[in-house]
Amino acid sequence: MAFSRIDLRNFRCFDSLSIDLSSKSTLFYGKNGCGKTSILESIYVASSGRSFRTSNLESLIKKGSEAFVIRAYDDNTGSILEVKKGNNKPINIKINNSRVTISELVRAFPSFSIDSKTFFYNDNAPEYRRKQLDRGLFIASPDYAKDWFGYFRSLKQRNSALKLGDLAQAKAYDPLLVEHGEKLNHLRKNLISEVKKIYDELVDKLVQENKRADIFSNLKINLKAGFNDKEGLLKSIENSNNVDLKRKNTTAGPHKADIIFESKDLLIKDIFSRGEQKLLSILWSLSQNIYLGRTFNLSPILLLDDLSSELDDEMLKCFLPTLKYIENRFVFSNIVELFGSKIDSDKQSFIKFHVEQLK
């Protein structure tokens, strides 16, 4: 399912607002502080039950109001989603008047946010890249969630035993750790491999239109498993037992995994400019969205705030043709309308809103 319209009441700076979203690309533009980011945030809250800006959902309630309400509509299925959060009350989520959990919400209306951290994906800690990778797998595969929770439950128990200096007890959790961990590793590697194929197809198309995009070609994008993949997880854990006992935690396993982006055997973070890193992050996120849509019959929304920030004219020209290859909804913001006018000539199901005129 995917949003075709969203209604806000008492959300951030908006008393009320109703917006029809494009089936492909929607741009919100306007000066800083007019509410562009708040609109994107409302879509993310409606599809995930949380904000990409704050952990305090009560701060999203318009000052002087008792609660915010977000309603979203899917014209294709007729589904209606309502997310309500009141002061000192838990979040209330309903689809077609039936209460659902956040896990059910995320799978019904999946979305991904490209925020300031994602802009510089390669500069962030490995934990951040793992979370971004796992979010896609959580949405696509209920089995992945079972193995993820199974792995981390066993890991927590094993680490507790290590803290007590009890290696024998720690080793008792190895079978479950290995069973779930090997599955996590396999699914992660498969996702990266399949998304990379789509990424390469997308970049090839961009290069045909703008040779400057060639910088994004022929990248090596691989999973660093967090253990010796050739010898297997069990052997890696056994070889690390003495170190684990000294450090009082498990040092080998999928919880140490990372995604490595390289060009000509050099790390992307060491050779790409900030603008190049940002566009790479956008292209990778778009490729993952396309993969999830094609493979799992999902319609994930990709949200991108402040597109032109950090992108010079060359990188913007590289980006523009991607709008022709959008397969799911892409909602983004920019400070100036000029950028939107550049898109018009190449638009495909493209809508733009001047946010200051929406209020």
N, C-alpha and C positions, 0 to 999 in steps of 0.2 A: 504494500500500500504506500501511497505517497500523497502529500498535501497538495491540493489544488487551490485551496483558499484558507486563510487564517484570520481569525478575529481576536483582538486583544481588548481586555478591559482592566483598567487600573494597573497596567504593567509599565514599570519604570516611569517615563515622562508622558505616557499616553493615557488619557482618560478612556478613549475607545478608538479602535482602528480596525478596518477590514481591508484585506488585500487579496487580490487574485494573483496567484503565482503562475508563471509560464511553465509549460511542460518541459522546457529545456533551461533557458538562461534568464535570470531576473537580476537586474541591477538596481540598487538603491544608491542615490548620490545626494550630496549636500554637504554643507560646511560642517566642521567639527562641532560636536555637541548637539546636533539636531535630532539624533535618535536612530541613525543608521545601524549602529552596532546593536542597539536594543532590539531592533526588529529581527536581526539575525539571531540574537540571543534567545528571543521568544520562540523561534522555530526550533532551536536546539533544545530548549527546556521542554517543549511540547513533544519532542521525539526521544528524549533521554531521561527526563525527570530531574535534570541538573543543569547548571549553567557552566559555560566555559570561562566565565569571568570571576565568579565568586562561589564559595561553598555555602554562603548564607542566603537561602532562597527568600527569606523574609525581606531582605534588602531590595528585592525586585518589586515589592508592593509599592504602588504610588503613594507618596506621602499624604497622610490624611485618610487613606482608605483602609479597609479591613482585610481585603484579600485581592489577589489578582486572579483572573480567569483567562485561559487561552482555549479557544475552540478552533479545531482544524478539521477540514473536510476533504474527503477523497471522492471526487466526482465519478471516478471509474467504478468504485465499489459501493458508493453510497454511505461509507463509514463516516462516523462522526466521533471525534476525539475531544475530550474535555480534560484539561489539567487545571486544578484549583489549589491555591495555597493561601491559607489565612494566617494571621498573626497567632503565634503560639499553637498552631495546629499542623498536623502532618499533611504532606502533599496528598491530594486525592486525584486519582487518574481513572477515567472511564472511557471505554470504547463502546459505542452504541449502548450507553447507559449501564454497562456492566463494568464493575471495578476490575482493574488489572494491576499486576505487579510491574515494577520498573523493567524487569527482565522481559516480560511479555510486551511491554511498550516498545522497548529497543528493537525487538525483532519485527514488530508490526510496522513501525515507522522509523526505519534506520536513518541515521544522519551522521556526518562526520564534519568536524570543524577544523579549518585551517586557521590557527591563531598565531600570535607572535612567537610561540614556542615552535610551532610546526614550520614557520617560515625558515627557521634555521635548524631543521631536523637533524642535520649531521653534526651540529655543534652541541646538541643536547647530550645528556647522559644516556648510556645504554638502556636504563630503566624506562626512559621516555619512549624510545623506539620500540621496546618490547610491548609497552602498553598500547601504542598505536597499532602494532601488528595484531595483538591479541584481540583488540576491539573488533576488528573485521572478522576474525574467526569466531568470536562469541556470537556475533550476529548471524553468521552464515551457518554455523554448525552447533546444534544443541549438545552433540557428543563432545565437542571441544570443551565446553563449559564443565562437563562431568569430569573429564580428564584433568582440566586445569585445577579444579577444586580438589580432586583426589591427590594430585601431585603436591600442591601446596599444603594440604593437610598433613600428608606424610612427611614433608620437609620440615614443617613446624615441630612435629613430634620427634623427628630425628635430631633436630637442633637442640631441643630441650634435653634430650639424653646426652648430647655432646657437652652441653653446659654443665651437666652433673659429672662429666668425666666417665660416663658409662658407655664405652664403645660397643660392647656386646648388645646392649639395648638399642643403641643407635642403628646397628646393622640389622636389627629385626625389622626395621621399616624399609630396608633396601628393596625387597621384592615389589612392593606397591609403588615405591618411588620410581623404580625402573619401568614398571608396567605403564604407568601414566606418563612418565617423562619421555619415553621413546615415542609415544603417540603424539605428544605435543611437538616434539622435534620434527616428526614426519609431516604433520599438518602445516607447521610453520614453513618448512622448506618447500612444500608443494605450493602454498599460497604465493610465496616470493617468486618461485619459478614461473607460475602462471601469470602473475601480475607483470613480471618482467617482459613476457611475450607481448602483452598488450601495450606496455610502455614503449617497447621498441617499435611497434607498428605506429603508434601515435607520433613518436619522434621522427620516424621516416617520412610521415606525411608533412610534418612541420618543416623539415629540411627542404622538401620540394618547393615550399613556398618562401622560405627564408633560410639562406645558407648559414646564417648566424646560429641557427638552432643546432647546427652540427656538433656544437660543444656538448650536447646532451646525448650524443650517439656513442655506441660501443662502450657503455659503462659496465663495469662489473658490479653486480648487486647480489650479494650472497649472505646467507645466514651463517654466523659464527655460533655454533651450537651451544657453547658454554661448557663443553667437554670434548674429549677426543672422539670425534664421530666415527673414526675408522675402527677403534677398538671397542666402541660401544659404551653405553652409560654405566652398566654394572661394573665393568673393568675400570672405568675412569674413577668411579666412586671408591672402589677397593684400593686403587693406587693412591687415593687422596686421604685415606683414613688417618694416617699419622698427622698430616697437616691439619685435617679437620679437628682432630682431638686437641691440638695445640691452640687453634683459633676458635674452638668451641662453636663452629658452624660448618655447614656443608659448602665446600668450595667448588664443586663441579656439578653441573646440571643445567637444565633449560632455564633456570632462574638467573643464570649468568649469560644468557644468550644476547646476541647483538646483530644488527643488520649493518653490513659494511658496504659503503658506496665508494667505488674507486674509478679513477680515470687514468689510464696508462700506468697502472700499479701505484698510483699516488692517491691518498685519501682526499675525497672531495672537499672536506672542510679545510684542507691545507692549500688548495689551489683555486677554488671557486670564489668569486666575489660574493658579497651579501645578496646582491640581486640575482646572480646565477643560482645561488643556493636556494633562494626563495622560489624561483621558477621551477627548479628541479623538484622541490617539495610539492608544488602545485601539480606538476605533471605526474608524479608518482601517486598522489592522492586521487587524481582523476582516473588513473589507470586501475587503481584498486576498486574504485566505485564502478567502473565499467565491468570489471571482472565479477564483482558480486552480483551485479544486475544480470549479466549473461548466464552465469553458472548456477545461481541459486534463485533465480526469478524474483529478485528483490528490486526495489526502486529507491536506493539510498539517495538522500539529499546531501550535496556537498556545499558547505558554507565557508565563504572566504571574506574576511573583513579587511577593508583598506587595501585593495588589490595593488594599486600603483605605488604604495609605500615601498621603498628600496629598489623598485624596478625603474631603470633608466629607459629612454626611448627605444633602444635596441631590444631590451628584454620585453617591453610591452609589444613591440612589433612581432617578436617571436611568439608571444602568448596569444594574440588576437585570433589566429586561425584555429586554435583549439576549440573555439566556440562552435565551429562547424561539426566537430566530432563528439560533442556532448551526447551521451545516451541516457542520462538520468538528469534529475533537476540539479541545477547549479545556481546558487543564490549568492551574490557577492555585492560588496559596497565599494564606493570610491568617493573621494572628496569632490571631484569636479565632473561636470556634465560632459565636458569636452571628450573624455574617454568614451562615454556612451555613444557620442555621435560618430566616433571612429568605428564603432562596432556595427552601426546601422547597415552599412553597405554589405556586410557579410552575415547579417543576422539570420538565424534560424530559430523561430519561436522565441524571439527575444523581446522582453518587456523591461522598461526602465521607469523608475519612480523618483521624482524630486521630493525627498522626504519632508522638507520644510513646507511643502504645499499639501502634505497629507494631514497635517495637524489641524 
